[in-house]
């Protein structure tokens, strides 16, 4: 039953990350920081129609953070993600990071999120 749950919702994204990570020489997707930044900003700024964009942004972030935790990345990078309101906290940190590193908007979104969590959530 637990394995079946992993294939629903953000678990499906997690399963995709884990499968992709396990394939030798696999490339991460071409989805960029700039492409993820779009729905994150719209979700934050549009009170009426931003919910769909916010969901798109947060689901990508949730899939990334779930895979990052389950794959041991958070532990090996000494990253402590927020226990509460994780999706929003990481989304806000990502938007700040993306604006501060605007020239990196063409890199893969996963790389941008990795840089974000390492810079924004070190364990203390």
N, C-alpha and C positions, 0 to 999 in steps of 0.2 A: 504494500500500500504506500509506503514512503517513497519507493522508486517511482510509482505512478504519479504521485504529487509533484515530483521534480519536473515532470513534463508539462505542467500547466503553468500559466501566468509567467512570472519572471523566471520560474524554474526552466521553462523552455529556452529562454535566453541563456540561462546558466548552462544548460546541457549543450547548447550550441557552442558556447565559449569553451567548455571543457573538451568537447570533441575536436574543435579547431586547434586548441592548445596541444592536444595529444598527437596530432599528426605532424610528423617530422617535416620541417621546412614550410609549414603552413603559413600563409600570409593573413594578417588581419584584414578586415574589410576596408574598403576605400571611403567609408563614412567619415567625414572630417570634423575637426573641431568647429569649423564655420557652419557646417550643416547641423550639428547638434546645438550650437549656440542659438540658431534661429528659433526653434521651438521653445528653448529655455527662456529666451527674452520675451517672446510673444506670450508665453504662459504667465510671465510675471507682470506684463503690462496691459493685457486685454482682459478686463474683468468679465466681459460677457462671453467671448468666444475663445478665451485663452485656456480654458480647461482641457481641451483636446490637445493642444500644443504642450501644455504642462505635463499631461499624462505621457505623451510621446517622449519628452525629455526625461522625466523621472523613471519611466520604464527602462530606458536605455541605461541610465545611471544605476538603477536597482540591479539589472542584469550584470553590469560591470562589477559593482561592489560585492554582490553575492559570489561571483566567480573569483574575485580577488581574495575574498575571505576563505572560501572553500579550497582554493588552490594554494593557500598558504602565503600568498603575496603580502597580505597585511602584516602577518607575523614576521616574515623575513625582512620587510622594509621598516619594521617598527612603527607601523601606522595603527592608530586607534580611531576607528571611525565612530561617529556619534551613535550612542545607543538609542536615542530618541530623535525622531524627526529626521532620520538619516537622509532620506531622499531630498528633502528641502535643503538641509545643511550642505550636502555635497553639491547640489545644483547651484546654490548661491556661491559657494567657493569656486566652482567651475566657471561661472560667469565672471567673477573677479579675475581669476587666473587667465581666462581667455582674453579679457580686455587688457590686462597687463602684458600679455604675450601675444598681441594682435598679429604679429608677423608669423606666428605658428598656427594660424587658423587653417592652413592646408594640410597639417599633419593628421594622421588618423585620430578619431575621437578617443579611442581607447588609450592612446599615448598621452593625449591631453588630460584625460581623467586620471591616469596614473601619476602624471606630474602634479596634478591638482591635489590628490589625496596625500602624496608624499610631502608636499609643501604646506598643506593646510591642517593636517591631522596627525602630527608626530605624537607618539606616546610620550608622556611626561612622567 
